[in-house]
Amino acid sequence: MMVAGKVFSVLPLLGLALGASIRLDARQSDGSSNSNSTAGPYGLSNADCSNVTLSVPINITLTNFTGVDNTYSNQSYITKQVIEFTQAQANWTSEHVSNTTFALNRTFSIAGTYCKPRQGGDKDVLINLVHGIGFDSSYWDFAFSPEYSVVKVAASYGYATFRYDRIGTGKSETPVGGFQVARAQTEVAILQGVLGQLRNSTTVGGKQHDKIVGVGHSYGSVQTQAVTAQSPELLDAAVLTGFTTNSSNLGGYLTAGSYSIANRIFPDRLGDKPDTWLVTGSNASDITGFFFPPNYAQEAFDLARSTEQPVTLGSLFTVGDVGGVAQNFTGPVQVVNGANDFIFCSSNCWAGPNGTDIPSGVKMLYPAASNFTSYIAEKTGHGITAHYSQPEVAREIVTWIQSQNL
């Protein structure tokens, strides 16, 4: 999920990216894909996984929000903020984002999972996976079927992976407050800290990782893209899924999401979350933003809905404040989108300017990239992992990494 801001407002609908390589998905005519066609030579039972908890210190300077309730607990207040933000973002920002700053110096407890291949683990490459809004890191190991799991498909090709729960999701720490701490800048700093530990310590996997591929989805792609712009030395390649520079449907997405207090929507599962943490308000809200009916199994939707994770207004309203042109990133970049992504393409990723596709516009953010490829999966919405196309998408991501000699 993304919100308009610096890079998204400066580069709206940049589909004029000449030289971008575009690939389509190769599913069967009925939209299905079988596990034999997506698995690598070592099979889908090749992942040996262990849980890891990281202590990630950050020390950053953040802008103060002003005139907001950082401990909001009233649904009318939440809805009013969303309406005002989507109707006139510039006005909301000028009223509620101050010129004063504060230092955020604290250590976050981040829960992750490291998976190494049982066979064929001779690659000195680690794939770091960052999920988007509405999910935890199980997005990458989607339990509907083994071939839907990027983790399992990666291991079948001999790749190790590390996935972690972003703050407020899964087993990671949940900060107090809806604006000041849980925001995009904080999450980018955490990702930088995680990548630094993967690169320079032996905490994950018992070794330092010489080559790291950053793979993100949606909000996780926004963060990964920001790292390529701010700290390009931390990544050797980037795969940005559920991501474009098109912010034109921001209002439609936030309105459709009907974001509601999580502990009231899912009291059994999220009853311990503060009122500042939100989820989509109904099945219909979830489907509108993240799915493209009828191109997914009902059981896959049920799994995604029953594991939905919360987000704050602070995150929803600051995603566009990170990222930008990655002038010094020289690694290869792949962008992967569902053709019917509601959030980033208004449900038609082919509708770029002058007959181009929208995702190829991301190439403008990478003037020094060694390679740029855009892959579009047909009959697929924003929450790619739950769609029938996911097995082929997982294979495409991993084989693209392989094709870059990584």
N, C-alpha and C positions, 0 to 999 in steps of 0.2 A: 504494500500500500504506500502511496506517496501523497505529498501535499505540495502545491505550487510554492515556489520560492525562488531562490537565486538562480540555480541552473535551469529549473523548469520554466520560469517565466522568461528568461533570457533566450532560451532555445526551444520555443514552442513549435511542435510539429516539424522538426528538422529532418525531412525526408530526402534532402538533396545530397545525401552522402554518396558521392560517386565512388565506385570501386568496391562497394560492400558486396560480399558474397552472400547470396540468399539461398537457403535450402528449405524444402518443404518436408513434412513428415511422410513416412512411407508405410502407413498402416494398411491393413487389409480393408477392403471396400466397406465392410460392416463396422469399421471403427475399432475393431479389436486388435490385439497383438498377443502372440503367445510367448511364454517364457523362454522357449528354446531359441527364439529369434533374437531375444534381447540379452540373454546371458552371455558372458565371456567364456573362455576356455576352462575356467576353474569352477563354474557353476554357481548357483545362487545360495549355496550353503557354505561359502568360503570365508565368511566374515567371523572373526573371533573378537568379541566386543567386551569392553570393560568400562565401568563408570569412573569418571575423574572429576574431582572438584577443585577448581582453580581459585586462588585468591588473587584478584586483579586490582592493583592500586591505580588510581588515576588522580591527576592534579591538573585541572583545567579551569579556565575563567569563563563564566557563563553570564549572559545578560539577565537581569531581573525582569520577571513579569510584574506588572503593576495593575491594581484594580481588578484582580481576579481572586477567586476563592480557592486557595491551594488545597483545601480539605473538603471540597464540595461533596455533598451527599444528597442533593435534591435533583430529581430527574428533570424538572422544569428548567433549572439552572443549566444543566448539561445541554439540553436541547436548544435553549436560547443561545448559548455560546456557539454551538455548531451552526445555527441559522445565521447569526451575525457574521461569523467567520466566512461562511460560504457566500453570503450575499455581497460582502465588501471586505475582502481580506486586507486590503491596504488600510482601510479605516480601523479594522479590529487591531491590526498590528500597531498602528500609530497610537492607539489608545491604551494598549495593554503591554507593549514591549518598551521598556524604559531605556535610558542612556546609561544607567548604572549597572555595575557588574558585581559578582561575588565569586569567590574561589571555592570550587568543589574539590576537596582533597579527602578522599576516602577510598576504602578498599571494598570491593564487591565480591561476594561469594557466587561463583558461576559454576553451574553443574553441566557437565558435558559427558560425551561418550566417545571413546576411541575404539575404532575397529580396524584390525589389521587382517590381511589375508592369511589364511591357513597355508595355502600353497601359492607359489609364484610371487612371494613378497619381496622381490629383489629390487623393486623400484625405489629410488630415493626421493619419492614425491609424496606429499601429504595433501589431501583435498580438505580444505576447511569449509564447512557448511553453515550458513547463517540464514535462519528462517525469517518469514515475514510476520505481519500482524495477523492475529487470529489463530496462530499455531504455536507449538513449541518445537523443539528440534526433532520430534518424531515425524515432522513433515518429510524429512529426508529418509526416514525408514518406515514409510507409510505401511501400516500393518494389514491393509486390505488384502494384499497378495504379494508374494516375494518379488515378483517382477516390477512392482510399483516402487520398490525401495532403491533409491539412488545409492545408499550405503551397500546393499547387497550386490547391485549391478557393478559398482566400482570394485568391490572385492573380487567379483568374478573375473575381472580383468587384471587383478593383481595390485589394486590401489588401496592404500590405507586412507581412512577418513577420520575427521574429528568434527563432531557437531555439538553445539552447546545451546542451552536454553537462554534466551535473552532475559534481561531483568524483568521480573513480574510474571514470567511464564515458567511452566514446568517446575523443576526443583531449584531454580536459581532464586536469589534473594529478591524480595519485593519491597522497593523503596516506598516510604511514606510520602504522600502528596501527589497531586495531579498535574502540577505544572513545573515546579522548580528543578526537580532531579531527574525524573523519568522523561527524558526528551532525546531528540536525535543526537545532539552533540555528545551527550553522556554515553550513548550506545556506541558511537564511532570511537570514542576514547577507549571503551571497554574492548572493542574489536581490535584496536591497535595493540592493547595490552595482551590480549590472547595471542595474537600473531607474534608478538615479541617473545612470548614464552615458548611458543611452538618453534620459533627460529633459534632461540638462544639458550633454552634450558632443556633438561631431560625429563621434565614433569609429565609430559604426555608421550607415551610410547617408549619411554626409557632412552630417548636419543634426541639430539638436535636435528631439525628437519631442514635440509639444504634447499629443497625446492617446495614451494607452497602454492597451490592453486586456490584462489578464493572463489567460492561459488555462493551466490546469494539468491534469495527469492524475495521480490517485492521490496519491503522495507529492509530486508537483509541485503538486497542488491544495492539499494541506496547507500547503505553503510559501506559495502564492499567497494562501490564506485568512489565514495569519499576517500577511502584508504588509498586507492590508486592515484587520486589527485593530491592527497596530503602527505602520504608516506609510501611512495611507490616502491621503495626498497623492501617492503614487507611481503610483496607478492610477486610471483613469477608469471602468473597468468590469471585472467578473471573471466568468470562465466556469470552473466547477469540475467537471471530469469525473472519473468513478470516485471519487466522494466523497460520504459521508454522515456523520452524527454517531453512527452505530451501530457500536459496538466489540464486539458480542457474539460475533462469530466470530473474534476474534483468535487464540485458541488453535488453532482448527481450521485457520486459514490457515498459521500458523507450523509446525504439525505436518505438514500436507500438503506444505509447501514443502520439507521435508527438506534445509534449507540446508547446502551442502557447499562445500569449498574449491574456488574457481573454477579455479585452475591445474591441478587434477587432473581436473575434469570436462571442461574445454575446454583441454587443454594446448597445442594448436596456436595457438589464438586468444588465450587469456588466460594463457599461460604466464609472462608477465612480471609478473603481479599478485602482490603479497605474499599469504601464506597467510591473512591476515585478511579478504580479500575473498571473498565467497560467492555462489553461484548456486543455483537450485533443483536438487535432486539427480538428477532424471530427467525424461524426457518426461511421465510420468504426474504427477509433482509439479507441473510447469509447467501442464499441462492443468487439473488440479484447481483451482488457484488463479486462473488467468487466462482460462480458456476455457470455453465452454458447448457441448459436442458436441451435434450434428454441425454447428453453425451457422457454419462457417468452412471455407474450402478447405484441404486438406491442405498445399498449397504455401504458404499464408499462415502456417500454424502452423510449417512448416519454416523459413520466413524468420525468424519471431520467435525460434524456438529457436536458430537458428544465429547470431543476433546478440545473444543475451541478454547483459546486462551485470551486473556484480557489485555487492554491497552489503555493509556491515559490520554486526556485531551492534550497534555503537553507534548506527547509523541505525535499525535495526529496533526498538531498545528506547527511543528518545527521540522518535519522531515525535509522540506525544501530548503532549509537553511544550511545544509551540508552538501558536500560534493562540488563538482565543477569540472572544468577542462583539465584533464590529466596530462599536462604538457610533458612530463618527464617519465611517463610510464611507457616502457618500450616492449613489454611482453604482449602476447596475443590476447585477443578479447573475443568472446562469443556472447551474443545476446539471444535469448530464447523466450519466445512468447506464444501464448495461445492466440489463435487468429481472432477469437471472439472475446478478448480481454476487455471487460467493462471498465475497469479502473484506468488503465493506461492507454486504451485505444478506442474507448466509447463503443466497444463490441465489434470493431472492424479494424484490425491492424493493417489492412491493405489500403486504407483510406488516407494515405499521406498526400502531400502536395505534388502536383504535376505527375500523377500516376505512380508515385513511389509508395513503398510501404513505410509505416511509421517507425518500426523498430530500427531500421537502418540509419535513422537520424542520430542514433547514439554514437555512430562513427565520428561525428564532429567533436565528441569529447575526448577522442584518442588520436591526436595528430601524429604521435610517434609510435603507435602500436605496430608490432611486427606483422600482425594479421588481424583482420576483423571479419567476423562471420555472423550473419543473422539467420536464425532458424525459427520458422513459424509452424506451429502444430495446428492443423485444421480442427474444427469442431471442438475447440477447447477454450474454456474461460480462464479467469485470472488464477484461481486455485488449481494449478495444473495437476498437482499430485493425485487428485481424486478422479481425474477424467480417464476415459478409455485410452487416451493418447499417452498416458504417463509412462508405460513400459518403453515405448519407442523414444520418448523424450529422455528418459534416464539413460538409455543406450547411446543416444546422440551426444549427450553431455560427456559421457565417459570416453567414447570413441573419438570425440573432438579433442579432448585432452591428450589422448594417445597419439593423435595425428600431429600434435605440436611437439613431438619428441620429448614428452614429459612422462 
